[in-house]
Amino acid sequence: MARLSRIIRRDVCEEMIEVYLDDAECKNFSEADRWARECCDSYRGVDVQDVSDVSYVADEIAVYVFGNSADAAMFTMRWKGNDR
């Protein structure tokens, strides 16, 4: 019984890592979404928010969600680094 509860607990505590990009860092959020779907097995999706009414810097911010830190790091290096 204790082993079963550990397995259930592991499923509940699934890791989620969020990477934030604004429209100054990435002009095309859908291109980054397509790249993440093709290259990152743990990619869960993207949510784009309009922040133009509360931010002087960005009009939109995209939140990309990953299931492991390796994929999140690879995405961050690709889209926040100089490799664009």
PDB file of N, CA, C and O in Angstrom:
ATOM      1  N   MET A   1       0.811  -1.197   0.000  1.00  0.00           N
ATOM      2  CA  MET A   1       0.000   0.000   0.000  1.00  0.00           C
ATOM      3  C   MET A   1       0.857   1.264   0.000  1.00  0.00           C
ATOM      4  O   MET A   1       0.525   2.232  -0.685  1.00  0.00           O
ATOM      5  N   ALA A   2       1.950   1.270   0.754  1.00  0.00           N
ATOM      6  CA  ALA A   2       2.812   2.449   0.800  1.00  0.00           C
ATOM      7  C   ALA A   2       3.461   2.713  -0.553  1.00  0.00           C
ATOM      8  O   ALA A   2       3.635   3.865  -0.949  1.00  0.00           O
ATOM      9  N   ARG A   3       3.819   1.644  -1.260  1.00  0.00           N
ATOM     10  CA  ARG A   3       4.446   1.808  -2.573  1.00  0.00           C
ATOM     11  C   ARG A   3       3.470   2.452  -3.563  1.00  0.00           C
ATOM     12  O   ARG A   3       3.866   3.322  -4.338  1.00  0.00           O
ATOM     13  N   LEU A   4       2.214   2.038  -3.544  1.00  0.00           N
ATOM     14  CA  LEU A   4       1.204   2.606  -4.423  1.00  0.00           C
ATOM     15  C   LEU A   4       1.022   4.096  -4.154  1.00  0.00           C
ATOM     16  O   LEU A   4       0.892   4.880  -5.095  1.00  0.00           O
ATOM     17  N   SER A   5       1.010   4.493  -2.900  1.00  0.00           N
ATOM     18  CA  SER A   5       0.838   5.915  -2.588  1.00  0.00           C
ATOM     19  C   SER A   5       2.033   6.740  -3.069  1.00  0.00           C
ATOM     20  O   SER A   5       1.861   7.896  -3.455  1.00  0.00           O
ATOM     21  N   ARG A   6       3.231   6.172  -3.055  1.00  0.00           N
ATOM     22  CA  ARG A   6       4.387   6.887  -3.581  1.00  0.00           C
ATOM     23  C   ARG A   6       4.259   7.102  -5.085  1.00  0.00           C
ATOM     24  O   ARG A   6       4.592   8.177  -5.585  1.00  0.00           O
ATOM     25  N   ILE A   7       3.792   6.117  -5.796  1.00  0.00           N
ATOM     26  CA  ILE A   7       3.612   6.241  -7.246  1.00  0.00           C
ATOM     27  C   ILE A   7       2.572   7.306  -7.550  1.00  0.00           C
ATOM     28  O   ILE A   7       2.785   8.142  -8.428  1.00  0.00           O
ATOM     29  N   ILE A   8       1.465   7.292  -6.848  1.00  0.00           N
ATOM     30  CA  ILE A   8       0.435   8.312  -7.046  1.00  0.00           C
ATOM     31  C   ILE A   8       0.995   9.682  -6.705  1.00  0.00           C
ATOM     32  O   ILE A   8       0.746  10.644  -7.431  1.00  0.00           O
ATOM     33  N   ARG A   9       1.730   9.789  -5.639  1.00  0.00           N
ATOM     34  CA  ARG A   9       2.317  11.065  -5.223  1.00  0.00           C
ATOM     35  C   ARG A   9       3.283  11.593  -6.278  1.00  0.00           C
ATOM     36  O   ARG A   9       3.314  12.797  -6.533  1.00  0.00           O
ATOM     37  N   ARG A  10       4.071  10.717  -6.896  1.00  0.00           N
ATOM     38  CA  ARG A  10       5.012  11.128  -7.930  1.00  0.00           C
ATOM     39  C   ARG A  10       4.256  11.715  -9.119  1.00  0.00           C
ATOM     40  O   ARG A  10       4.707  12.701  -9.702  1.00  0.00           O
ATOM     41  N   ASP A  11       3.128  11.137  -9.488  1.00  0.00           N
ATOM     42  CA  ASP A  11       2.329  11.664 -10.589  1.00  0.00           C
ATOM     43  C   ASP A  11       1.751  13.036 -10.264  1.00  0.00           C
ATOM     44  O   ASP A  11       1.662  13.899 -11.138  1.00  0.00           O
ATOM     45  N   VAL A  12       1.364  13.235  -9.025  1.00  0.00           N
ATOM     46  CA  VAL A  12       0.786  14.518  -8.617  1.00  0.00           C
ATOM     47  C   VAL A  12       1.841  15.615  -8.602  1.00  0.00           C
ATOM     48  O   VAL A  12       1.542  16.758  -8.947  1.00  0.00           O
ATOM     49  N   CYS A  13       3.063  15.292  -8.211  1.00  0.00           N
ATOM     50  CA  CYS A  13       4.134  16.276  -8.080  1.00  0.00           C
ATOM     51  C   CYS A  13       4.971  16.383  -9.343  1.00  0.00           C
ATOM     52  O   CYS A  13       6.193  16.509  -9.266  1.00  0.00           O
ATOM     53  N   GLU A  14       4.349  16.335 -10.474  1.00  0.00           N
ATOM     54  CA  GLU A  14       5.064  16.415 -11.737  1.00  0.00           C
ATOM     55  C   GLU A  14       5.724  17.787 -11.892  1.00  0.00           C
ATOM     56  O   GLU A  14       5.139  18.816 -11.552  1.00  0.00           O
ATOM     57  N   GLU A  15       6.933  17.780 -12.403  1.00  0.00           N
ATOM     58  CA  GLU A  15       7.713  19.004 -12.558  1.00  0.00           C
ATOM     59  C   GLU A  15       7.186  19.836 -13.733  1.00  0.00           C
ATOM     60  O   GLU A  15       6.902  19.302 -14.805  1.00  0.00           O
ATOM     61  N   MET A  16       7.062  21.133 -13.519  1.00  0.00           N
ATOM     62  CA  MET A  16       6.706  22.068 -14.588  1.00  0.00           C
ATOM     63  C   MET A  16       7.641  23.259 -14.523  1.00  0.00           C
ATOM     64  O   MET A  16       7.773  23.900 -13.480  1.00  0.00           O
ATOM     65  N   ILE A  17       8.286  23.552 -15.634  1.00  0.00           N
ATOM     66  CA  ILE A  17       9.208  24.679 -15.694  1.00  0.00           C
ATOM     67  C   ILE A  17       8.679  25.658 -16.719  1.00  0.00           C
ATOM     68  O   ILE A  17       8.339  25.275 -17.839  1.00  0.00           O
ATOM     69  N   GLU A  18       8.609  26.933 -16.334  1.00  0.00           N
ATOM     70  CA  GLU A  18       8.107  27.974 -17.222  1.00  0.00           C
ATOM     71  C   GLU A  18       9.256  28.842 -17.719  1.00  0.00           C
ATOM     72  O   GLU A  18      10.144  29.213 -16.952  1.00  0.00           O
ATOM     73  N   VAL A  19       9.227  29.159 -19.006  1.00  0.00           N
ATOM     74  CA  VAL A  19      10.195  30.071 -19.612  1.00  0.00           C
ATOM     75  C   VAL A  19       9.400  31.230 -20.197  1.00  0.00           C
ATOM     76  O   VAL A  19       8.469  31.021 -20.975  1.00  0.00           O
ATOM     77  N   TYR A  20       9.769  32.449 -19.824  1.00  0.00           N
ATOM     78  CA  TYR A  20       9.057  33.648 -20.260  1.00  0.00           C
ATOM     79  C   TYR A  20       9.836  34.357 -21.368  1.00  0.00           C
ATOM     80  O   TYR A  20      11.043  34.568 -21.253  1.00  0.00           O
ATOM     81  N   LEU A  21       9.135  34.720 -22.436  1.00  0.00           N
ATOM     82  CA  LEU A  21       9.714  35.541 -23.499  1.00  0.00           C
ATOM     83  C   LEU A  21       8.785  36.726 -23.728  1.00  0.00           C
ATOM     84  O   LEU A  21       7.563  36.578 -23.726  1.00  0.00           O
ATOM     85  N   ASP A  22       9.370  37.890 -23.925  1.00  0.00           N
ATOM     86  CA  ASP A  22       8.529  39.021 -24.324  1.00  0.00           C
ATOM     87  C   ASP A  22       8.741  39.304 -25.803  1.00  0.00           C
ATOM     88  O   ASP A  22       9.615  38.707 -26.432  1.00  0.00           O
ATOM     89  N   ASP A  23       7.953  40.205 -26.358  1.00  0.00           N
ATOM     90  CA  ASP A  23       8.021  40.446 -27.800  1.00  0.00           C
ATOM     91  C   ASP A  23       9.283  41.191 -28.227  1.00  0.00           C
ATOM     92  O   ASP A  23       9.532  41.314 -29.427  1.00  0.00           O
ATOM     93  N   ALA A  24      10.075  41.684 -27.305  1.00  0.00           N
ATOM     94  CA  ALA A  24      11.375  42.263 -27.657  1.00  0.00           C
ATOM     95  C   ALA A  24      12.415  41.154 -27.866  1.00  0.00           C
ATOM     96  O   ALA A  24      13.321  41.295 -28.686  1.00  0.00           O
ATOM     97  N   GLU A  25      12.278  40.051 -27.119  1.00  0.00           N
ATOM     98  CA  GLU A  25      13.208  38.922 -27.253  1.00  0.00           C
ATOM     99  C   GLU A  25      12.845  38.013 -28.429  1.00  0.00           C
ATOM    100  O   GLU A  25      13.720  37.409 -29.050  1.00  0.00           O
ATOM    101  N   CYS A  26      11.572  37.926 -28.721  1.00  0.00           N
ATOM    102  CA  CYS A  26      11.097  36.993 -29.741  1.00  0.00           C
ATOM    103  C   CYS A  26       9.960  37.663 -30.510  1.00  0.00           C
ATOM    104  O   CYS A  26       8.892  37.909 -29.951  1.00  0.00           O
ATOM    105  N   LYS A  27      10.184  37.952 -31.761  1.00  0.00           N
ATOM    106  CA  LYS A  27       9.167  38.643 -32.569  1.00  0.00           C
ATOM    107  C   LYS A  27       8.032  37.716 -32.995  1.00  0.00           C
ATOM    108  O   LYS A  27       6.929  38.189 -33.268  1.00  0.00           O
ATOM    109  N   ASN A  28       8.277  36.410 -33.056  1.00  0.00           N
ATOM    110  CA  ASN A  28       7.284  35.472 -33.553  1.00  0.00           C
ATOM    111  C   ASN A  28       7.111  34.324 -32.555  1.00  0.00           C
ATOM    112  O   ASN A  28       7.859  33.347 -32.597  1.00  0.00           O
ATOM    113  N   PHE A  29       6.134  34.440 -31.665  1.00  0.00           N
ATOM    114  CA  PHE A  29       5.913  33.414 -30.653  1.00  0.00           C
ATOM    115  C   PHE A  29       5.528  32.070 -31.267  1.00  0.00           C
ATOM    116  O   PHE A  29       5.866  31.023 -30.714  1.00  0.00           O
ATOM    117  N   SER A  30       4.832  32.082 -32.391  1.00  0.00           N
ATOM    118  CA  SER A  30       4.410  30.826 -33.004  1.00  0.00           C
ATOM    119  C   SER A  30       5.607  30.051 -33.574  1.00  0.00           C
ATOM    120  O   SER A  30       5.584  28.821 -33.609  1.00  0.00           O
ATOM    121  N   GLU A  31       6.639  30.755 -34.015  1.00  0.00           N
ATOM    122  CA  GLU A  31       7.853  30.082 -34.487  1.00  0.00           C
ATOM    123  C   GLU A  31       8.556  29.366 -33.334  1.00  0.00           C
ATOM    124  O   GLU A  31       9.021  28.237 -33.492  1.00  0.00           O
ATOM    125  N   ALA A  32       8.632  30.021 -32.180  1.00  0.00           N
ATOM    126  CA  ALA A  32       9.228  29.395 -30.994  1.00  0.00           C
ATOM    127  C   ALA A  32       8.378  28.213 -30.531  1.00  0.00           C
ATOM    128  O   ALA A  32       8.921  27.201 -30.088  1.00  0.00           O
ATOM    129  N   ASP A  33       7.053  28.328 -30.629  1.00  0.00           N
ATOM    130  CA  ASP A  33       6.145  27.237 -30.278  1.00  0.00           C
ATOM    131  C   ASP A  33       6.378  26.033 -31.190  1.00  0.00           C
ATOM    132  O   ASP A  33       6.484  24.905 -30.709  1.00  0.00           O
ATOM    133  N   ARG A  34       6.458  26.262 -32.491  1.00  0.00           N
ATOM    134  CA  ARG A  34       6.701  25.186 -33.451  1.00  0.00           C
ATOM    135  C   ARG A  34       8.040  24.506 -33.175  1.00  0.00           C
ATOM    136  O   ARG A  34       8.136  23.279 -33.199  1.00  0.00           O
ATOM    137  N   TRP A  35       9.081  25.318 -32.911  1.00  0.00           N
ATOM    138  CA  TRP A  35      10.404  24.777 -32.625  1.00  0.00           C
ATOM    139  C   TRP A  35      10.370  23.896 -31.373  1.00  0.00           C
ATOM    140  O   TRP A  35      10.941  22.805 -31.363  1.00  0.00           O
ATOM    141  N   ALA A  36       9.702  24.370 -30.322  1.00  0.00           N
ATOM    142  CA  ALA A  36       9.626  23.600 -29.073  1.00  0.00           C
ATOM    143  C   ALA A  36       8.869  22.288 -29.283  1.00  0.00           C
ATOM    144  O   ALA A  36       9.259  21.261 -28.728  1.00  0.00           O
ATOM    145  N   ARG A  37       7.797  22.306 -30.072  1.00  0.00           N
ATOM    146  CA  ARG A  37       7.048  21.070 -30.353  1.00  0.00           C
ATOM    147  C   ARG A  37       7.908  20.046 -31.080  1.00  0.00           C
ATOM    148  O   ARG A  37       7.798  18.846 -30.826  1.00  0.00           O
ATOM    149  N   GLU A  38       8.761  20.513 -31.980  1.00  0.00           N
ATOM    150  CA  GLU A  38       9.606  19.610 -32.762  1.00  0.00           C
ATOM    151  C   GLU A  38      10.840  19.132 -32.000  1.00  0.00           C
ATOM    152  O   GLU A  38      11.296  18.010 -32.219  1.00  0.00           O
ATOM    153  N   CYS A  39      11.385  19.953 -31.118  1.00  0.00           N
ATOM    154  CA  CYS A  39      12.696  19.672 -30.515  1.00  0.00           C
ATOM    155  C   CYS A  39      12.677  19.285 -29.037  1.00  0.00           C
ATOM    156  O   CYS A  39      13.679  18.784 -28.529  1.00  0.00           O
ATOM    157  N   CYS A  40      11.585  19.499 -28.350  1.00  0.00           N
ATOM    158  CA  CYS A  40      11.544  19.262 -26.901  1.00  0.00           C
ATOM    159  C   CYS A  40      10.433  18.272 -26.560  1.00  0.00           C
ATOM    160  O   CYS A  40       9.251  18.599 -26.669  1.00  0.00           O
ATOM    161  N   ASP A  41      10.809  17.074 -26.151  1.00  0.00           N
ATOM    162  CA  ASP A  41       9.823  16.030 -25.846  1.00  0.00           C
ATOM    163  C   ASP A  41       8.902  16.395 -24.685  1.00  0.00           C
ATOM    164  O   ASP A  41       7.746  15.972 -24.662  1.00  0.00           O
ATOM    165  N   SER A  42       9.391  17.168 -23.729  1.00  0.00           N
ATOM    166  CA  SER A  42       8.581  17.470 -22.549  1.00  0.00           C
ATOM    167  C   SER A  42       7.787  18.772 -22.684  1.00  0.00           C
ATOM    168  O   SER A  42       7.196  19.237 -21.709  1.00  0.00           O
ATOM    169  N   TYR A  43       7.767  19.359 -23.871  1.00  0.00           N
ATOM    170  CA  TYR A  43       7.055  20.624 -24.091  1.00  0.00           C
ATOM    171  C   TYR A  43       5.561  20.431 -23.881  1.00  0.00           C
ATOM    172  O   TYR A  43       4.969  19.495 -24.418  1.00  0.00           O
ATOM    173  N   ARG A  44       4.943  21.331 -23.088  1.00  0.00           N
ATOM    174  CA  ARG A  44       3.530  21.224 -22.759  1.00  0.00           C
ATOM    175  C   ARG A  44       2.660  22.254 -23.469  1.00  0.00           C
ATOM    176  O   ARG A  44       1.457  22.036 -23.619  1.00  0.00           O
ATOM    177  N   GLY A  45       3.235  23.370 -23.909  1.00  0.00           N
ATOM    178  CA  GLY A  45       2.435  24.379 -24.597  1.00  0.00           C
ATOM    179  C   GLY A  45       2.862  25.791 -24.242  1.00  0.00           C
ATOM    180  O   GLY A  45       3.807  26.003 -23.483  1.00  0.00           O
ATOM    181  N   VAL A  46       2.138  26.757 -24.811  1.00  0.00           N
ATOM    182  CA  VAL A  46       2.456  28.170 -24.622  1.00  0.00           C
ATOM    183  C   VAL A  46       1.174  28.930 -24.313  1.00  0.00           C
ATOM    184  O   VAL A  46       0.093  28.573 -24.780  1.00  0.00           O
ATOM    185  N   ASP A  47       1.315  29.981 -23.521  1.00  0.00           N
ATOM    186  CA  ASP A  47       0.213  30.890 -23.225  1.00  0.00           C
ATOM    187  C   ASP A  47       0.728  32.302 -23.452  1.00  0.00           C
ATOM    188  O   ASP A  47       1.697  32.716 -22.816  1.00  0.00           O
ATOM    189  N   VAL A  48       0.090  33.049 -24.354  1.00  0.00           N
ATOM    190  CA  VAL A  48       0.509  34.417 -24.675  1.00  0.00           C
ATOM    191  C   VAL A  48      -0.460  35.393 -24.016  1.00  0.00           C
ATOM    192  O   VAL A  48      -1.676  35.278 -24.166  1.00  0.00           O
ATOM    193  N   GLN A  49       0.097  36.352 -23.285  1.00  0.00           N
ATOM    194  CA  GLN A  49      -0.700  37.351 -22.576  1.00  0.00           C
ATOM    195  C   GLN A  49      -0.402  38.751 -23.095  1.00  0.00           C
ATOM    196  O   GLN A  49       0.757  39.107 -23.307  1.00  0.00           O
ATOM    197  N   ASP A  50      -1.434  39.533 -23.297  1.00  0.00           N
ATOM    198  CA  ASP A  50      -1.288  40.938 -23.680  1.00  0.00           C
ATOM    199  C   ASP A  50      -1.041  41.754 -22.412  1.00  0.00           C
ATOM    200  O   ASP A  50      -1.882  41.789 -21.514  1.00  0.00           O
ATOM    201  N   VAL A  51       0.116  42.406 -22.346  1.00  0.00           N
ATOM    202  CA  VAL A  51       0.472  43.205 -21.168  1.00  0.00           C
ATOM    203  C   VAL A  51       0.694  44.666 -21.536  1.00  0.00           C
ATOM    204  O   VAL A  51       1.283  45.418 -20.760  1.00  0.00           O
ATOM    205  N   SER A  52       0.229  45.069 -22.703  1.00  0.00           N
ATOM    206  CA  SER A  52       0.502  46.427 -23.191  1.00  0.00           C
ATOM    207  C   SER A  52      -0.091  47.506 -22.298  1.00  0.00           C
ATOM    208  O   SER A  52       0.429  48.621 -22.255  1.00  0.00           O
ATOM    209  N   ASP A  53      -1.157  47.200 -21.591  1.00  0.00           N
ATOM    210  CA  ASP A  53      -1.761  48.209 -20.719  1.00  0.00           C
ATOM    211  C   ASP A  53      -1.050  48.362 -19.378  1.00  0.00           C
ATOM    212  O   ASP A  53      -1.331  49.308 -18.643  1.00  0.00           O
ATOM    213  N   VAL A  54      -0.133  47.448 -19.044  1.00  0.00           N
ATOM    214  CA  VAL A  54       0.573  47.534 -17.765  1.00  0.00           C
ATOM    215  C   VAL A  54       2.092  47.564 -17.895  1.00  0.00           C
ATOM    216  O   VAL A  54       2.791  47.656 -16.886  1.00  0.00           O
ATOM    217  N   SER A  55       2.616  47.487 -19.120  1.00  0.00           N
ATOM    218  CA  SER A  55       4.057  47.440 -19.325  1.00  0.00           C
ATOM    219  C   SER A  55       4.498  48.483 -20.345  1.00  0.00           C
ATOM    220  O   SER A  55       3.872  48.656 -21.390  1.00  0.00           O
ATOM    221  N   TYR A  56       5.590  49.174 -20.020  1.00  0.00           N
ATOM    222  CA  TYR A  56       6.179  50.131 -20.962  1.00  0.00           C
ATOM    223  C   TYR A  56       7.172  49.434 -21.906  1.00  0.00           C
ATOM    224  O   TYR A  56       7.559  49.999 -22.929  1.00  0.00           O
ATOM    225  N   VAL A  57       7.574  48.222 -21.561  1.00  0.00           N
ATOM    226  CA  VAL A  57       8.617  47.530 -22.297  1.00  0.00           C
ATOM    227  C   VAL A  57       8.050  46.550 -23.329  1.00  0.00           C
ATOM    228  O   VAL A  57       8.507  46.521 -24.472  1.00  0.00           O
ATOM    229  N   ALA A  58       7.071  45.760 -22.938  1.00  0.00           N
ATOM    230  CA  ALA A  58       6.561  44.693 -23.810  1.00  0.00           C
ATOM    231  C   ALA A  58       5.066  44.854 -24.050  1.00  0.00           C
ATOM    232  O   ALA A  58       4.334  45.343 -23.190  1.00  0.00           O
ATOM    233  N   ASP A  59       4.626  44.434 -25.237  1.00  0.00           N
ATOM    234  CA  ASP A  59       3.196  44.402 -25.534  1.00  0.00           C
ATOM    235  C   ASP A  59       2.600  43.036 -25.203  1.00  0.00           C
ATOM    236  O   ASP A  59       1.449  42.937 -24.779  1.00  0.00           O
ATOM    237  N   GLU A  60       3.401  41.981 -25.402  1.00  0.00           N
ATOM    238  CA  GLU A  60       2.953  40.625 -25.108  1.00  0.00           C
ATOM    239  C   GLU A  60       4.068  39.830 -24.441  1.00  0.00           C
ATOM    240  O   GLU A  60       5.252  40.048 -24.696  1.00  0.00           O
ATOM    241  N   ILE A  61       3.662  38.908 -23.585  1.00  0.00           N
ATOM    242  CA  ILE A  61       4.591  37.983 -22.943  1.00  0.00           C
ATOM    243  C   ILE A  61       4.071  36.573 -23.175  1.00  0.00           C
ATOM    244  O   ILE A  61       2.886  36.302 -22.982  1.00  0.00           O
ATOM    245  N   ALA A  62       4.956  35.678 -23.587  1.00  0.00           N
ATOM    246  CA  ALA A  62       4.600  34.276 -23.799  1.00  0.00           C
ATOM    247  C   ALA A  62       5.233  33.425 -22.707  1.00  0.00           C
ATOM    248  O   ALA A  62       6.399  33.608 -22.357  1.00  0.00           O
ATOM    249  N   VAL A  63       4.450  32.494 -22.176  1.00  0.00           N
ATOM    250  CA  VAL A  63       4.931  31.565 -21.156  1.00  0.00           C
ATOM    251  C   VAL A  63       4.943  30.175 -21.779  1.00  0.00           C
ATOM    252  O   VAL A  63       3.894  29.619 -22.107  1.00  0.00           O
ATOM    253  N   TYR A  64       6.140  29.623 -21.937  1.00  0.00           N
ATOM    254  CA  TYR A  64       6.323  28.281 -22.494  1.00  0.00           C
ATOM    255  C   TYR A  64       6.542  27.321 -21.338  1.00  0.00           C
ATOM    256  O   TYR A  64       7.351  27.598 -20.453  1.00  0.00           O
ATOM    257  N   VAL A  65       5.834  26.191 -21.330  1.00  0.00           N
ATOM    258  CA  VAL A  65       5.875  25.251 -20.206  1.00  0.00           C
ATOM    259  C   VAL A  65       6.522  23.943 -20.654  1.00  0.00           C
ATOM    260  O   VAL A  65       6.194  23.391 -21.704  1.00  0.00           O
ATOM    261  N   PHE A  66       7.464  23.459 -19.811  1.00  0.00           N
ATOM    262  CA  PHE A  66       8.213  22.235 -20.088  1.00  0.00           C
ATOM    263  C   PHE A  66       8.121  21.301 -18.887  1.00  0.00           C
ATOM    264  O   PHE A  66       7.901  21.738 -17.758  1.00  0.00           O
ATOM    265  N   GLY A  67       8.293  20.014 -19.151  1.00  0.00           N
ATOM    266  CA  GLY A  67       8.230  19.012 -18.096  1.00  0.00           C
ATOM    267  C   GLY A  67       9.571  18.656 -17.494  1.00  0.00           C
ATOM    268  O   GLY A  67       9.619  17.966 -16.475  1.00  0.00           O
ATOM    269  N   ASN A  68      10.670  19.108 -18.098  1.00  0.00           N
ATOM    270  CA  ASN A  68      11.974  18.853 -17.493  1.00  0.00           C
ATOM    271  C   ASN A  68      12.915  20.036 -17.742  1.00  0.00           C
ATOM    272  O   ASN A  68      12.731  20.815 -18.677  1.00  0.00           O
ATOM    273  N   SER A  69      13.894  20.142 -16.906  1.00  0.00           N
ATOM    274  CA  SER A  69      14.793  21.294 -16.950  1.00  0.00           C
ATOM    275  C   SER A  69      15.729  21.270 -18.158  1.00  0.00           C
ATOM    276  O   SER A  69      16.162  22.326 -18.619  1.00  0.00           O
ATOM    277  N   ALA A  70      16.046  20.086 -18.674  1.00  0.00           N
ATOM    278  CA  ALA A  70      16.935  20.011 -19.843  1.00  0.00           C
ATOM    279  C   ALA A  70      16.281  20.646 -21.066  1.00  0.00           C
ATOM    280  O   ALA A  70      16.921  21.420 -21.778  1.00  0.00           O
ATOM    281  N   ASP A  71      15.018  20.325 -21.314  1.00  0.00           N
ATOM    282  CA  ASP A  71      14.309  20.935 -22.439  1.00  0.00           C
ATOM    283  C   ASP A  71      14.124  22.435 -22.235  1.00  0.00           C
ATOM    284  O   ASP A  71      14.263  23.212 -23.180  1.00  0.00           O
ATOM    285  N   ALA A  72      13.814  22.840 -21.020  1.00  0.00           N
ATOM    286  CA  ALA A  72      13.658  24.268 -20.730  1.00  0.00           C
ATOM    287  C   ALA A  72      14.967  25.015 -20.952  1.00  0.00           C
ATOM    288  O   ALA A  72      14.964  26.129 -21.475  1.00  0.00           O
ATOM    289  N   ALA A  73      16.084  24.411 -20.560  1.00  0.00           N
ATOM    290  CA  ALA A  73      17.391  25.040 -20.758  1.00  0.00           C
ATOM    291  C   ALA A  73      17.737  25.133 -22.241  1.00  0.00           C
ATOM    292  O   ALA A  73      18.255  26.155 -22.691  1.00  0.00           O
ATOM    293  N   MET A  74      17.456  24.080 -23.001  1.00  0.00           N
ATOM    294  CA  MET A  74      17.737  24.098 -24.433  1.00  0.00           C
ATOM    295  C   MET A  74      16.887  25.184 -25.124  1.00  0.00           C
ATOM    296  O   MET A  74      17.388  25.912 -25.981  1.00  0.00           O
ATOM    297  N   PHE A  75      15.619  25.287 -24.751  1.00  0.00           N
ATOM    298  CA  PHE A  75      14.739  26.308 -25.315  1.00  0.00           C
ATOM    299  C   PHE A  75      15.239  27.710 -24.952  1.00  0.00           C
ATOM    300  O   PHE A  75      15.271  28.604 -25.798  1.00  0.00           O
ATOM    301  N   THR A  76      15.622  27.890 -23.708  1.00  0.00           N
ATOM    302  CA  THR A  76      16.120  29.191 -23.250  1.00  0.00           C
ATOM    303  C   THR A  76      17.377  29.601 -24.009  1.00  0.00           C
ATOM    304  O   THR A  76      17.501  30.753 -24.426  1.00  0.00           O
ATOM    305  N   MET A  77      18.308  28.671 -24.190  1.00  0.00           N
ATOM    306  CA  MET A  77      19.532  28.995 -24.931  1.00  0.00           C
ATOM    307  C   MET A  77      19.223  29.339 -26.384  1.00  0.00           C
ATOM    308  O   MET A  77      19.856  30.219 -26.968  1.00  0.00           O
ATOM    309  N   ARG A  78      18.257  28.648 -26.961  1.00  0.00           N
ATOM    310  CA  ARG A  78      17.910  28.893 -28.368  1.00  0.00           C
ATOM    311  C   ARG A  78      17.197  30.230 -28.565  1.00  0.00           C
ATOM    312  O   ARG A  78      17.513  30.966 -29.499  1.00  0.00           O
ATOM    313  N   TRP A  79      16.246  30.547 -27.699  1.00  0.00           N
ATOM    314  CA  TRP A  79      15.394  31.708 -27.936  1.00  0.00           C
ATOM    315  C   TRP A  79      15.760  32.937 -27.122  1.00  0.00           C
ATOM    316  O   TRP A  79      15.341  34.041 -27.468  1.00  0.00           O
ATOM    317  N   LYS A  80      16.531  32.780 -26.046  1.00  0.00           N
ATOM    318  CA  LYS A  80      16.985  33.960 -25.304  1.00  0.00           C
ATOM    319  C   LYS A  80      18.454  34.242 -25.562  1.00  0.00           C
ATOM    320  O   LYS A  80      18.961  35.287 -25.156  1.00  0.00           O
ATOM    321  N   GLY A  81      19.144  33.332 -26.229  1.00  0.00           N
ATOM    322  CA  GLY A  81      20.554  33.491 -26.507  1.00  0.00           C
ATOM    323  C   GLY A  81      20.784  34.176 -27.845  1.00  0.00           C
ATOM    324  O   GLY A  81      19.883  34.814 -28.391  1.00  0.00           O
ATOM    325  N   ASN A  82      21.981  34.042 -28.362  1.00  0.00           N
ATOM    326  CA  ASN A  82      22.363  34.686 -29.634  1.00  0.00           C
ATOM    327  C   ASN A  82      22.166  33.783 -30.833  1.00  0.00           C
ATOM    328  O   ASN A  82      22.548  34.161 -31.941  1.00  0.00           O
ATOM    329  N   ASP A  83      21.586  32.608 -30.660  1.00  0.00           N
ATOM    330  CA  ASP A  83      21.474  31.615 -31.730  1.00  0.00           C
ATOM    331  C   ASP A  83      20.194  31.770 -32.569  1.00  0.00           C
ATOM    332  O   ASP A  83      19.712  30.789 -33.135  1.00  0.00           O
ATOM    333  N   ARG A  84      19.653  32.961 -32.652  1.00  0.00           N
ATOM    334  CA  ARG A  84      18.394  33.149 -33.404  1.00  0.00           C
ATOM    335  C   ARG A  84      18.667  33.538 -34.800  1.00  0.00           C
ATOM    336  O   ARG A  84      17.734  33.739 -35.578  1.00  0.00           O
TER     337      ARG A  84
END
